Amino acid sequence: MSGTFNKRLAIVWLVLTAMTLAYIWLDHSADEDGVLKASTVVTVAAIVIALVKVRIIFREFMEVRHAPVLLRRLTDAWVVLMAAFLLGSYFIGSALVG
Amino acid sequence: MTNLQEDSSTKADRHATRFVPGQPDMWVFVLFESLLFTGYFSVYLVGRIQNRELYLQSQAALDLRFGVFNTIALLLSSWAIARCVQASREGAYRDALRDAFLTIGFGVAFLVSKVLEWGKEIRLGNTFTSNEFFQHFFFLTSIHLLHLLIGFIVMGVAVYQLRSPARRSQQLVETCATYWHTVDFLWVLIFALLYVVR
């Protein structure tokens, strides 16, 4: 029993670490020939990847996957809420500043 | 899952039936804290947009390697505390205790690396008063580090619980773990926003 679960936790850690390493690639892809550039694609990708990681941590590490439906819905709603706040302030801010 | 349930009744039941990990109060705290941080992240993102060039130039002075190392260290600590919770649930308290110390160890690795990173930035002349980006950087990383330091006290509680057969409250161990994971996922967001977002 514990063997199965420990293996699952190890896989979860591997996935989260791979997603973290993907940021290195994302970071390199952002700048052209050493010139720093603002990028909507990189910004949105960075935020979305982070939120997917947060949801994985909720469900797997924090055992929300075994939790009652209320906690599962609440944590999912929170991820959506954070996405709305972060992407919302980025896009609305960009639209206002122009 | 069904076979396992037939084999070991109580342990499998625990997994089959739905349960809230730890005390519900801690979950209220987790949701409140993430909302508070999200509000601050929004302020940071809007600040970025108003002054893109300054943020880009300042961000370039950060060392992504520190960020990646720190993230992986905290992910390892989260992995260890998740193992600790499962071991303790199964009554394997020696394993649980080892995993709890492992969690603390990875937390210390994060702490040391963070202090080294601050030292490096300060030597480069990037301090709290340098500009808006570094104000956000030092504020967010130090408020997060404060959460990590509280996390060490929380882990002390978990170790205290696991040490003596007279205590060993599974609910308390889970509550401690929930707090620790929160320190982890808040860092996941801070890392993406400070180091990677353009």
Contacts between the chains, C-beta under 8 A, distances in Angstrom:
chain1	res1	chain2	res2	distance
A	1	B	4	6.0
A	1	B	7	8.0
A	1	B	8	6.5
A	1	B	11	6.0
A	1	B	12	7.2
A	1	B	90	7.2
A	2	B	86	6.2
A	2	B	87	6.9
A	2	B	90	5.4
A	2	B	92	7.1
A	5	B	86	5.3
A	6	B	83	6.1
A	6	B	86	7.0
A	9	B	79	5.8
A	9	B	82	5.2
A	9	B	83	5.9
A	9	B	86	7.6
A	10	B	79	7.3
A	12	B	79	7.4
A	13	B	75	6.0
A	13	B	76	7.0
A	13	B	78	7.8
A	13	B	79	4.2
A	16	B	75	5.1
A	17	B	72	5.7
A	17	B	75	5.9
A	20	B	68	6.1
A	20	B	71	4.8
A	20	B	72	6.0
A	20	B	75	6.9
A	20	B	191	7.8
A	21	B	68	7.0
A	23	B	64	7.7
A	23	B	67	7.9
A	23	B	68	6.8
A	23	B	191	7.6
A	23	B	192	7.1
A	23	B	195	7.3
A	23	B	196	5.1
A	24	B	64	6.6
A	24	B	68	6.3
A	26	B	196	6.0
A	27	B	64	5.6
A	27	B	195	7.2
A	27	B	196	5.6
A	30	B	196	7.9
A	30	B	198	5.0
A	36	B	56	4.3
A	36	B	57	6.6
A	36	B	59	8.0
A	36	B	60	5.8
A	37	B	56	7.5
A	37	B	198	6.7
A	38	B	52	4.9
A	38	B	56	6.4
A	38	B	198	5.1
A	39	B	198	4.2
A	42	B	196	7.0
A	42	B	197	7.1
A	42	B	198	4.5
A	43	B	197	4.7
A	43	B	198	5.5
A	46	B	192	4.5
A	46	B	193	7.5
A	46	B	196	4.1
A	46	B	197	4.9
A	46	B	198	7.9
A	47	B	192	6.3
A	47	B	193	7.5
A	47	B	197	6.9
A	49	B	192	6.8
A	50	B	188	5.4
A	50	B	189	5.1
A	50	B	191	7.4
A	50	B	192	3.7
A	50	B	193	7.6
A	51	B	189	7.8
A	53	B	185	7.3
A	53	B	188	4.9
A	54	B	185	4.7
A	54	B	188	6.0
A	54	B	189	6.7
A	57	B	78	6.6
A	57	B	181	5.8
A	57	B	184	6.3
A	57	B	185	4.6
A	57	B	188	7.2
A	58	B	185	7.4
A	60	B	82	7.5
A	61	B	78	5.1
A	61	B	79	7.2
A	61	B	81	7.8
A	61	B	82	4.6
A	61	B	181	5.2
A	61	B	184	7.6
A	62	B	21	6.2
A	62	B	177	7.5
A	62	B	178	5.9
A	62	B	181	4.9
A	63	B	21	4.4
A	63	B	82	7.8
A	63	B	85	7.3
A	63	B	174	7.7
A	64	B	21	7.5
A	66	B	15	6.2
A	66	B	18	6.3
A	66	B	19	6.4
A	66	B	21	7.5
A	67	B	18	6.1
A	67	B	19	6.7
A	67	B	20	5.5
A	67	B	21	6.5
A	68	B	18	4.6
A	68	B	19	7.5
A	68	B	20	6.3
A	69	B	18	7.5
A	71	B	20	5.8
A	71	B	27	6.7
A	74	B	27	8.0
A	74	B	31	7.0
A	75	B	31	8.0
A	78	B	31	5.9
A	78	B	34	6.2
A	78	B	35	7.8
A	81	B	35	7.6
A	81	B	38	7.4
A	82	B	34	6.7
A	82	B	38	4.9
A	82	B	189	7.6
A	85	B	38	4.8
A	85	B	39	7.3
A	85	B	41	7.2
A	85	B	42	5.3
A	86	B	38	6.9
A	86	B	41	5.8
A	86	B	42	6.7
A	86	B	45	6.4
A	86	B	193	7.9
A	88	B	42	7.7
A	89	B	41	7.8
A	89	B	42	4.0
A	89	B	43	8.0
A	89	B	45	4.7
A	89	B	46	5.2
A	90	B	45	5.0
A	90	B	49	7.0
A	93	B	45	6.4
A	93	B	46	4.4
A	93	B	49	4.1
A	93	B	50	7.4
A	94	B	49	5.4
A	97	B	49	5.2
A	97	B	50	5.8
